[in-house]
């Protein structure tokens, strides 16, 4: 039973037994809608005496030229290198197809009602780009249910359209480099282990340590959460190990920079006493007093490739889920060196 009051597109979809995307396509005379679905929508519109909103119709008419970038809100998000690179890369990619970019910011937590509202506000776009899967799981499920094409960044899943980097291989490369310098006591400060990036970087560290026959000493794996504070706290914990590590692989640059500060404030030298490798290659990494050796993550390129992938999907050039993995690059700077003799 339809509620009394102003009738909206969701009411029409519910009455027709179809998605709001299909209703929107019928209203805007999109040719790909089947005749049976078109009939069901038209009958529902008549039954409800639905009058489409003029401004909504205008936006829907722009559908083929508009892509939504969905980002979950977090503190100082627009000041971060991570987010600026994503927006820059997506904008570059879409410009090649003369598409418009709609930035859609969601709250940190959403119930079913909010998820439905946000997706309803995006039914006019040609497709969606999700800046990450973490935090957007329910939005992604709803987009799939509504038949909206989408691509997920910074995530790999064989059942999804996604573009990511090979975090596992990148971590192995970092440990191979430290081992090649002669380090045997190598510790790590992880990212959030439940995220794909955090988990894969940790597994890469473990695998490389095994491959080199290096023992992971008790306390050598310290859990971080990507924040600067967790990098500082993690380094403090590593000082308490019975054998202090001579090198630390840190899963994020912000954590690594704080780890360096803690080491130096303790009267030790980087890399003289402890070598540090970070991950991301944020701009600051090259300009701190001891420039950071780090894994360069091609965020802007990943975002650009996501835009390319979405264009291929909505244009019907590909069928089924598609994935792409980009390579990361180890950038060698002054925070790493061979261990002291006898270490």
Long-range contacts (C-beta under 8 A, 24 or more apart in sequence): 2-48, 7-48, 7-49, 7-50, 7-51, 9-50, 9-52, 9-56, 9-120, 9-123, 10-116, 10-120, 11-48, 11-50, 12-41, 12-44, 12-45, 12-48, 12-50, 13-44, 15-44, 15-47, 15-48, 16-40, 16-41, 16-43, 16-44, 19-145, 19-146, 19-147, 20-119, 20-120, 20-123, 20-146, 21-123, 21-146, 21-147, 21-148, 22-147, 24-60, 24-63, 24-123, 24-124, 27-52, 27-57, 27-60, 28-57, 28-60, 28-61, 28-63, 30-63, 56-124, 59-124, 60-123, 60-124, 62-100, 62-124, 63-124, 63-125, 63-126, 64-126, 65-98, 65-99, 65-100, 65-126, 66-99, 66-100, 66-101, 66-102, 66-124, 66-125, 66-126, 67-94, 67-99, 67-100, 67-101, 67-102, 67-125, 67-126, 67-127, 67-128, 67-129, 67-307, 67-310, 68-102, 68-103, 68-104, 68-122, 68-125, 68-127, 68-128, 68-129, 69-101, 69-102, 69-103, 69-104, 69-128, 69-129, 69-131, 70-104, 70-106, 70-122, 70-128, 70-129, 70-130, 70-131, 70-136, 70-139, 71-103, 71-104, 71-105, 71-106, 71-131, 72-105, 72-106, 72-107, 72-108, 72-131, 72-132, 72-135, 72-136, 73-105, 73-106, 73-107, 73-108, 74-108, 77-105, 81-280, 81-282, 81-283, 81-299, 82-280, 82-282, 82-299, 83-131, 85-299, 85-300, 85-303, 86-131, 86-153, 86-299, 86-300, 86-302, 86-303, 87-303, 88-300, 88-303, 89-299, 89-300, 89-301, 89-302, 89-303, 89-304, 89-306, 89-307, 90-129, 90-303, 90-304, 90-306, 90-307, 92-300, 92-304, 92-307, 93-303, 93-304, 93-305, 93-306, 93-307, 93-308, 93-311, 94-307, 96-308, 97-307, 97-311, 99-126, 99-307, 99-311, 106-135, 106-136, 106-139, 108-135, 110-138, 110-139, 112-138, 115-139, 115-142, 116-142, 119-143, 119-146, 119-148, 122-148, 123-148, 126-314, 127-151, 127-310, 127-313, 127-314, 128-310, 129-153, 129-303, 129-306, 129-307, 129-310, 133-157, 133-160, 133-162, 133-196, 134-195, 134-196, 149-310, 149-313, 149-314, 150-310, 151-306, 151-309, 151-310, 151-313, 153-302, 153-303, 153-306, 154-196, 154-197, 154-302, 155-196, 156-196, 156-323, 156-325, 157-321, 157-323, 158-321, 158-323, 159-321, 160-321, 160-323, 161-309, 161-310, 161-313, 161-321, 161-322, 161-323, 162-323, 162-324, 163-302, 163-305, 163-306, 163-309, 163-323, 163-324, 163-325, 163-326, 164-196, 164-302, 164-323, 164-324, 164-325, 164-326, 165-297, 165-298, 165-302, 165-325, 165-326, 165-327, 165-328, 166-325, 166-326, 166-327, 166-328, 167-196, 167-197, 167-200, 167-201, 167-204, 167-328, 168-200, 168-201, 168-203, 168-204, 168-207, 169-204, 169-327, 169-328, 170-201, 170-204, 170-279, 170-295, 170-297, 170-327, 170-328, 170-330, 171-200, 171-201, 171-202, 171-203, 171-204, 171-205, 171-208, 171-249, 171-251, 171-279, 171-295, 172-204, 172-205, 172-207, 172-208, 172-211, 173-295, 173-328, 173-330, 174-204, 174-205, 174-208, 174-249, 174-277, 174-279, 174-295, 174-330, 175-204, 175-205, 175-208, 175-209, 175-212, 175-249, 176-208, 176-212, 177-277, 177-293, 177-330, 177-332, 177-336, 178-247, 178-249, 178-275, 178-277, 178-336, 179-208, 179-212, 179-214, 181-247, 181-275, 181-336, 181-337, 181-338, 181-339, 182-338, 182-339, 183-246, 183-247, 183-275, 183-338, 183-339, 184-214, 184-246, 184-339, 185-214, 185-217, 185-220, 185-243, 185-244, 185-245, 185-246, 185-247, 185-339, 185-343, 186-214, 186-220, 186-245, 186-246, 186-247, 186-248, 186-249, 187-217, 187-219, 187-220, 187-221, 187-222, 187-238, 187-241, 187-245, 187-247, 187-248, 187-249, 188-220, 188-221, 188-222, 188-248, 188-249, 188-250, 188-251, 189-222, 189-223, 189-224, 189-230, 189-231, 189-234, 189-235, 189-238, 189-248, 189-249, 189-250, 189-251, 189-255, 189-256, 189-259, 190-221, 190-222, 190-223, 190-224, 190-251, 191-224, 191-225, 191-226, 191-251, 191-252, 191-255, 192-224, 192-225, 192-226, 193-223, 197-251, 198-226, 198-251, 201-251, 201-279, 202-251, 205-249, 217-241, 217-242, 217-243, 217-245, 218-242, 220-245, 224-250, 224-251, 224-252, 224-255, 226-251, 226-252, 226-254, 226-255, 227-254, 227-255, 228-254, 228-255, 228-257, 228-258, 229-258, 230-255, 231-255, 231-256, 231-257, 231-258, 231-259, 231-262, 232-258, 232-259, 232-261, 232-262, 234-259, 235-259, 235-262, 235-263, 236-262, 239-266, 244-274, 245-274, 246-273, 246-274, 246-275, 246-339, 246-340, 246-343, 247-274, 247-275, 247-276, 247-277, 247-336, 247-339, 248-274, 248-275, 248-276, 248-277, 249-277, 250-276, 250-277, 250-278, 250-279, 251-279, 252-278, 252-279, 252-280, 253-278, 253-279, 253-280, 253-281, 253-282, 253-284, 253-285, 253-292, 253-294, 254-280, 254-282, 256-285, 256-292, 256-294, 256-335, 257-284, 257-285, 257-288, 257-292, 260-288, 260-290, 260-292, 260-335, 264-290, 270-335, 271-334, 271-335, 271-336, 271-337, 272-337, 272-340, 273-340, 275-335, 275-336, 275-337, 275-339, 276-335, 276-336, 277-330, 277-335, 277-336, 278-335, 281-331, 285-331, 285-333, 286-333, 290-334, 290-335, 291-333, 291-334, 291-335, 292-333, 292-335, 293-330, 293-331, 293-332, 293-333, 293-334, 293-335, 293-336, 294-330, 294-331, 294-333, 295-328, 295-329, 295-330, 295-331, 296-328, 296-329, 296-330, 296-331, 297-328, 298-326, 298-328, 298-329, 301-326, 302-326
